[in-house]
Amino acid sequence: MEPDKKPIAVISGDVVNSTGLTSEQFELLLKRIKDIQQWITEENTSNAHSIDRGDEFQTLVHDVEHALRYTIIYRVGIKALGKEFDSRISFAIAANADLRESISESMGDAFVLSGRGLQAMKTSQLVFNSDRSELCEQFDLLFKYLDRQLTELTSRQCEVLIPMLRTSESLSVNELAAQLNVATATVSKSLKASGWQLMSELNWRFVNQVVGLRYA
């Protein structure tokens, strides 16, 4: 099969300290990962996923402009389960994908870059790579700050962020409060403490840089 010039994104991740989870916690984790993958598929039915041994996961993203938001959904969605839960995630954007029926059989630069990024992680828990050097240069430092912000979030702050991240449309504080059945003031305070405004601005900068990305 001839590699496709259209860019794709690949999100590769694993769960931090998964062997320390109880069987009940592991089942909760597995359900959450499946839920997150379903949310991503609902936005683009061409997106595909895999789960390996329950603590490693991968997502193929065709709507590449949303790859950062999907990555954050994974981190936030898993952390929302409690202080025992977190993940490491590497995502990459590249062309020349050789897509097969299953993700595990697919090949291409995005798969390679995403996998290498995850294997090379030491202290960080979120990394980005691309075959477009200008994207890496623009976002490298910004994503390091994002990683630090996500790592410091509480599970409660993550719960509040999930509905905001599940849609590419804007969601007002009042609408969010109604969804969560929580006072508006409480939701507003949680969003501010989580750094949502800056997180949202970073996501939209990423969208604007990636949307319409073309390869010769």
Secondary structure, 3 states (H helix, E strand, C coil): CCCECCCEEEEEEEECCHHHCCHHHHHHHHHHHHHHHHHHHHHCCCCEEEEECCCEEEEEECCHHHHHHHHHHHHHHHHCCCCCCCEEEEEEEECCEECCCCHHHCEEHHHHHHHHHHHHCCCCCEEEEECCHHHHHHHHHHHHHHHHHHHCCCHHHHHHHHHHHCCCCCCCHHHHHHHHCCCHHHHHHHHHHHCHHHHHHHHHHHHHHHCCCCCC
